[in-house]
Amino acid sequence: MVNSYYYNGNQYVPRDPNNGYMGYIAASLASGMILGAMPAFSKPFSKQLVKEHSQNHLYKDAFESSIKNSGLAAKGVNIVPAQLLGGMSDEACGLNAYYQPSTRKIVINTDKISIAGFHEAGHAMNDITGKFGKFLSKLRWPGRYAAGLLGTLALFARPKPKDAPRNGLDVVRDNAGKLAFACMLPTVFEEGMASYKGIKLAKASGLAKPLINNMKKLYAKALLTYIGHASLTGLAVGAAGIIMDKFTRPKKVETDDFLLFG
C-alpha cells in the first residue's frame, strides 16, 4: 500500500524521489529547446544588415559627422574602426557593433555597417545625456544574471502540496517565468531608446528619407531580436517550473485513486 498523508482535508501521495531526476531532465530539455529558437529572431536583422553593406558609403559620412555635430565627441565619445583591429571577430567582419561605456568607444566596422553606428551613438546618449537611459543600461547585466538565477530556481523540486501556505520563495518560484521575462525588459527598453535616439541623430545629419526608412526597418528587426530573447527566456524558465511542478509535487488523491491504492 502506498503511504499517504492528509493536508487541509485532502489526501496526498508523495512522489517517488526518482521523479525529481526525471523532472529535471525533462525540464532541462524543454528549456533548451525553447532557448534554441533564439537565433530565429536574429535572422531578419542579420540578413538586412548584410544587405545594407552595399549602401554603407551613404551612411558612413553622416554617421561620423553626427558624432561631432551631436556633441558626443566633445563628451569623449570616439569611433574605433573595427576593421583596423584585425582578427576574425564579428565586429571586424562587419557583423556586429557595440558601445563601451567605460571607455566611451563605439567599436564598429565603418566600411560595412555604418548604419548600425547611429544606434550605438544612441547607446552613448543613453549613457551620457539621459538619466533614465543610463539607469536602464546599468540594469542590463544584473537582469540577465537574475533571469539565469530564476531558471536555476525553477528546477528545484517542489515537495509540498500546491494549496499549502506559500512563503516568499514559493511566490518567486511560482512566478519565475514572468519574473525572468521582467528581468530582461530593461535591456529591451534601453535598446529601443538607443534606436529612437539614433534615428533622430540620422535625421539631424541630413540623411536621405529612403535611407532613414531602411534604418527604421533594421532597428525594428533588431528590437524584435531582444523582445524574442526576453520572451523565450521567460517561456523557458516558466516551462521548467511547470514541468518540475508536475513531477515533484505530491499527488492529490481522488476517491477512485484511493480505491486503486487500497
C-alpha positions, 0 to 999 in steps of 0.5 A, a space after each residue: 500500500 502506498 503511504 499517504 498523508 492528509 493536508 487541509 482535508 485532502 489526501 496526498 501521495 508523495 512522489 517517488 524521489 526518482 521523479 525529481 531526476 526525471 523532472 529535471 531532465 525533462 525540464 532541462 530539455 524543454 528549456 533548451 529547446 525553447 532557448 534554441 529558437 533564439 537565433 530565429 529572431 536574429 535572422 531578419 536583422 542579420 540578413 538586412 544588415 548584410 544587405 545594407 553593406 552595399 549602401 554603407 558609403 551613404 551612411 558612413 559620412 553622416 554617421 561620423 559627422 553626427 558624432 561631432 555635430 551631436 556633441 558626443 565627441 566633445 563628451 569623449 565619445 570616439 569611433 574605433 574602426 573595427 576593421 583596423 583591429 584585425 582578427 576574425 571577430 564579428 565586429 571586424 567582419 562587419 557583423 556586429 557593433 557595440 558601445 563601451 561605456 567605460 571607455 566611451 568607444 563605439 567599436 564598429 566596422 565603418 566600411 560595412 555597417 555604418 548604419 548600425 553606428 547611429 544606434 550605438 551613438 544612441 547607446 552613448 546618449 543613453 549613457 551620457 545625456 539621459 538619466 533614465 537611459 543610463 539607469 536602464 543600461 546599468 540594469 542590463 547585466 544584473 537582469 540577465 544574471 537574475 533571469 539565469 538565477 530564476 531558471 536555476 530556481 525553477 528546477 528545484 523540486 517542489 515537495 509540498 502540496 500546491 494549496 499549502 501556505 506559500 512563503 516568499 520563495 514559493 511566490 518567486 518560484 511560482 512566478 519565475 517565468 514572468 519574473 525572468 521575462 521582467 528581468 530582461 525588459 530593461 535591456 529591451 527598453 534601453 535598446 529601443 531608446 538607443 534606436 529612437 535616439 539614433 534615428 533622430 541623430 540620422 535625421 539631424 545629419 541630413 540623411 536621405 528619407 529612403 535611407 532613414 526608412 531602411 534604418 527604421 526597418 533594421 532597428 525594428 528587426 533588431 528590437 524584435 531580436 531582444 523582445 524574442 530573447 526576453 520572451 523565450 527566456 521567460 517561456 523557458 524558465 516558466 516551462 521548467 517550473 511547470 514541468 518540475 511542478 508536475 513531477 515533484 509535487 505530491 499527488 492529490 488523491 481522488 476517491 477512485 485513486 484511493 480505491 486503486 491504492 487500497 
